[in-house]
Amino acid sequence: MARACEICGKTRSVGHNVSHANNKTKRVWQPNLQTARAIIEGTVRRILVCTRCLRSGKVTKVSGSRGSVTA
């Protein structure tokens, strides 16, 4: 499974480190992904979500103990 947000599909982006002498080397920016327990199609699942989706309310998180589901 690739490291991508399961809601928006955000993945890594690539580019260059650029030094003061204008030397360029490849580098990677990884998205800020967090695991969250969320309600997906009526069931509680553990999903990998970017923080932008968590903050904007696209994910309905499940709080409380693991035995009970509160919506």
C-alpha positions in Angstrom: 0.0 0.0 0.0 1.4 3.4 -1.0 1.7 6.2 1.5 -1.3 8.2 0.3 -4.3 9.8 2.0 -7.3 7.6 1.7 -9.7 10.6 1.4 -8.0 13.0 -1.1 -5.3 10.7 -2.5 -2.4 13.1 -1.6 0.9 11.4 -2.2 4.6 12.5 -2.1 5.9 15.2 -4.3 9.4 15.4 -5.7 11.7 18.2 -6.5 15.2 19.5 -6.0 17.4 20.6 -3.1 19.1 23.7 -4.5 22.3 24.8 -2.8 23.8 28.2 -2.7 26.1 27.2 -5.6 22.9 26.2 -7.5 23.7 22.4 -7.3 20.5 20.4 -7.6 19.9 17.1 -5.9 16.6 15.1 -5.9 14.5 15.2 -2.8 11.0 14.2 -1.7 8.3 15.9 0.3 6.1 13.4 2.2 2.5 14.3 3.1 1.7 14.6 6.8 -0.3 11.4 7.2 -1.9 10.2 10.4 -3.8 7.0 11.3 -7.3 7.7 12.4 -10.2 5.6 13.5 -13.1 6.7 11.4 -16.6 5.7 10.4 -16.5 4.4 6.8 -19.7 3.1 5.3 -21.2 2.4 8.8 -18.2 0.5 10.1 -15.2 1.7 12.2 -11.9 1.4 10.2 -8.4 2.5 10.8 -7.4 4.8 7.8 -4.4 6.8 6.8 -5.4 10.4 6.4 -3.6 13.7 5.7 -3.9 16.4 8.4 -5.7 18.7 5.9 -8.6 16.2 5.6 -8.7 15.8 9.3 -8.8 19.5 9.9 -11.4 20.3 7.3 -13.8 17.8 8.7 -13.9 15.3 5.8 -13.3 12.5 8.3 -15.8 11.5 11.0 -13.5 10.4 13.8 -14.5 7.8 16.4 -13.7 8.8 20.0 -14.0 6.9 23.2 -13.1 3.3 24.1 -12.6 0.7 21.5 -15.7 -1.3 22.6 -18.3 1.4 22.0 -19.0 3.5 18.9 -20.2 7.0 19.4 -21.4 9.0 16.4 
